[in-house]
């Protein structure tokens, strides 16, 4: 009967370890370990659009942290082909073409950019990385890539990070997580770590006593 607490402690440790080993902010940015599915983000933007500029760092970061994510960016103010494509996307997704930025991921769409939209897109990206998502965008883009073997930045701008940029983002991920709202997460990790260490000490002490 004296060995039952040891089993309980080991179960608690097994449950806590995955939580303690998960980098802060990883889930919020859509980071998924293991094999992932390709995800396309369709980003319609315009020059001199402040909310479009606010969205670009997020899109660059999420592609850097997730190699399987590709952002297809289309400037619509100065490119008639991109405007037509924007209208086609809106029709396919069942929304009115209102303003930029407008984003399409899987079967979801967002107009504008703020923290709520950023978090929603991160969750959808994480879901699609874990499990394949249907996207009307792939069929809509097919004719463009068939006509242009080497699309220019005026027609299709694909945001993909270089290996150096991706490595740099991975090296600074812990700092980014701490500075972007990870205070509570780190506090919980420290408390959990102390608890686990305490359990391990008690287990070792009991094992020594049994011997």
Buried (B, 14 or more C-beta within 10 A) or exposed (E): EEEEEBEEBEEEBEEBEEEBEBBBBBEBBBBBEEEBBBBBBBBBBBEEBEBBEBBBEBBBBBBBBBEBBBBBBBBBEEBEBBBEBBEBBBEBBEBEBEEBBBBBBBBBBBBBBEEEBBEBBBBBBBBBBBEEBEBBBEEBBEEBEEEEEEBEEEBBBEBEBEEEBBEEBEEEBBEBBBEEEBEEBEEEBEEBEEBBEEBEEEBEEBEEEEE
